[in-house]
Amino acid sequence: MKSIYVGNLPFRATEDEVREMFAAYGEVHEVKFVMDRETGRFRGFGFVRMDDAAALEAVEALDGKELGGRALRINEARERAPRPPRSGGY
């Protein structure tokens, strides 16, 4: 199972639209949009989880494709780098 980064999404995009776009290449297991912690608003990117072969095909076919007038940036998601512990003055 691969996680795919989907960036430069229009702010009006829906998870269902993204699911439908990727479903043409295989079964979509999960679509998750990233929301701002403070405002709760969509940040313009998200992640799609698909089986390996379908994910690779989708990345190749959809990178640069337009949605809502914006060229999407699509690539295999990388693991998040560990963050240093927060020092708190709270």
C-alpha positions in Angstrom: 0.0 0.0 0.0 1.4 3.4 -1.0 0.5 6.9 0.2 0.4 9.5 -2.5 0.8 13.2 -1.8 -1.7 15.4 -3.7 -0.8 19.1 -3.7 -1.9 22.4 -5.2 -5.6 21.3 -4.8 -8.2 24.1 -5.3 -9.7 25.1 -1.9 -13.2 24.1 -3.3 -12.1 20.5 -4.0 -13.8 17.7 -2.2 -12.5 14.3 -1.0 -15.1 12.7 -3.3 -13.7 14.5 -6.4 -10.2 13.3 -5.6 -11.4 9.8 -4.9 -13.2 9.7 -8.2 -10.1 11.0 -10.1 -7.8 8.3 -8.6 -10.4 5.5 -8.8 -9.8 5.3 -12.6 -6.4 3.7 -11.8 -7.4 1.3 -9.0 -9.1 0.9 -5.7 -8.8 4.0 -3.4 -8.5 2.9 0.2 -8.4 6.4 1.8 -8.5 10.1 0.9 -7.4 12.5 3.6 -7.3 16.3 3.3 -5.0 18.2 5.6 -6.7 20.9 7.7 -5.1 23.8 9.5 -5.0 23.1 13.3 -5.9 26.7 14.3 -8.5 27.7 11.7 -9.9 24.3 10.7 -9.6 25.3 7.0 -8.4 23.1 4.2 -4.7 23.7 3.5 -4.7 22.8 -0.2 -3.1 19.3 0.0 -3.9 15.8 1.0 -3.0 12.1 0.7 -4.5 9.2 -1.1 -3.8 5.5 -0.2 -3.8 2.9 -2.9 -2.3 -0.5 -3.7 1.3 -0.2 -5.0 0.8 -0.8 -8.7 -2.3 1.4 -9.0 -0.6 4.2 -7.0 2.4 4.3 -9.4 0.1 4.4 -12.4 -2.0 7.2 -10.9 1.1 9.3 -10.0 2.4 9.1 -13.6 -1.0 9.8 -15.1 -2.2 12.6 -12.8 0.9 14.7 -12.0 0.4 18.1 -13.6 -3.3 17.3 -14.5 -5.6 20.3 -13.8 -8.4 20.3 -11.3 -10.4 23.5 -10.8 -7.9 25.5 -12.9 -4.9 24.4 -10.9 -2.1 22.0 -12.0 -1.9 19.2 -9.4 1.4 18.2 -7.8 1.3 14.4 -7.3 4.0 12.1 -6.1 4.7 9.3 -3.7 4.5 10.6 -0.2 7.7 10.5 1.9 7.8 9.6 5.6 7.6 12.6 7.8 10.9 13.6 9.3 10.9 13.4 13.1 10.3 16.7 14.8 12.5 17.9 17.6 10.7 18.0 21.0 9.0 21.3 21.8 10.5 23.4 24.5 7.7 24.9 26.3 7.4 28.1 28.2 3.7 27.5 28.7 
